[in-house]
Amino acid sequence: NIFSGQRAWLLQRVSSIVLLAVAIGGALLAYQMPVLTFTQWRTFAATSTGATFIVVGYVAACVHAWIGTRDIALDYLSHKGLRLVVLAIVGVALIATPIRVLFVLGRLA
C-alpha cells in the first residue's frame, strides 16, 4: 500500500515541501504586485503555469491531508466501522476538491 509505513511518511514530507514551495511562490507573486486584484489572479490562473501551480498545490494539500487524517483515524478511532465511514467521507472530499479545481480552471481558459 502506497499510503502505509515509510512510504506514507515520505509522501507526507514531500507534500509538505511542495506546499512550502507553493506558499513561497504565491507570496512572491503577491509581493510583486502592489495590489493583487481578482482580474490579475484570474489571468494568472488561466495560464498554463498558473494552472499547474494551483493544481500541484491542491494535489499536494490533498495527499498531505489524506495521510494525516488516515494516521489520526487509525490511532484514535478503534471502531472499524466508524473509521471506515470517516475515511470514506474524507477520501471523497479530497478527491472531489482537485476535480472541482480542474473544472474551475478549465472554465478560465
C-alpha positions in Angstrom: 0.0 0.0 0.0 1.4 3.4 -1.1 0.0 5.2 2.0 1.4 3.0 4.7 4.6 3.0 6.8 7.7 4.6 5.4 6.1 5.5 2.1 3.4 7.5 3.9 6.0 9.2 6.0 8.0 10.1 2.9 4.9 11.2 0.9 3.8 13.5 3.8 7.3 15.1 3.9 7.5 15.5 0.1 4.0 17.0 0.1 4.9 19.5 2.9 7.9 20.6 0.9 5.7 21.1 -2.2 3.2 23.0 -0.1 6.0 25.2 1.2 7.3 25.9 -2.3 3.7 26.8 -3.5 3.3 29.1 -0.5 6.6 30.8 -1.1 5.8 31.2 -4.8 2.3 32.6 -4.0 3.9 35.0 -1.5 6.4 36.2 -4.1 3.7 36.6 -6.7 1.6 38.7 -4.3 4.7 40.7 -3.3 5.5 41.6 -6.9 2.1 43.2 -7.4 1.2 46.2 -5.4 -2.5 45.2 -5.3 -3.5 41.7 -6.4 -6.9 42.1 -7.9 -9.3 39.3 -8.9 -8.7 40.1 -12.6 -4.9 39.7 -12.1 -5.4 36.4 -10.2 -7.8 35.1 -12.9 -5.4 36.0 -15.6 -2.6 34.2 -13.8 -4.8 31.1 -13.1 -5.7 31.0 -16.8 -2.1 30.5 -17.9 -0.6 27.0 -18.1 2.0 28.0 -15.4 -0.6 29.4 -13.1 -3.0 26.4 -13.5 -0.1 24.0 -12.9 0.9 25.9 -9.8 -2.6 25.7 -8.4 -3.2 22.1 -9.3 0.1 20.9 -7.9 -0.7 22.9 -4.7 -4.1 21.3 -4.3 -2.9 17.8 -5.0 -0.1 18.2 -2.5 -2.5 19.5 0.1 -4.9 16.6 -0.5 -2.1 14.0 -0.3 -0.9 15.6 2.9 -4.4 15.9 4.4 -5.2 12.2 3.5 -2.1 10.8 5.2 -2.6 12.9 8.3 -6.3 12.1 8.5 -5.6 8.4 7.9 -3.0 8.3 10.7 -5.3 10.1 13.1 -8.2 7.8 12.3 -6.0 4.7 12.7 -4.7 5.9 16.0 -7.8 7.3 17.6 -10.8 5.5 16.0 -10.8 2.0 17.4 -14.2 1.0 15.9 -13.6 -0.2 12.4 -17.0 0.9 11.1 -16.6 4.4 12.3 -13.0 4.6 10.9 -14.3 3.4 7.5 -17.1 6.0 7.4 -14.7 8.8 8.4 -12.1 7.8 5.9 -14.6 7.4 3.2 -16.1 10.9 3.8 -12.6 12.5 3.9 -11.5 10.5 0.8 -14.5 11.6 -1.3 -13.9 15.2 -0.2 -10.2 15.0 -1.0 -10.9 13.5 -4.4 -13.7 16.0 -5.2 -11.7 19.1 -4.4 -9.0 18.8 -7.0 -11.6 17.7 -9.6 -13.5 20.9 -8.8 -10.3 22.9 -9.1 -9.7 21.4 -12.6 -13.3 22.2 -13.7 -12.9 25.8 -12.5 -9.5 26.2 -14.2 -11.0 24.7 -17.4 -13.6 27.5 -17.4 -10.9 30.2 -17.0 -9.0 29.1 -20.1 
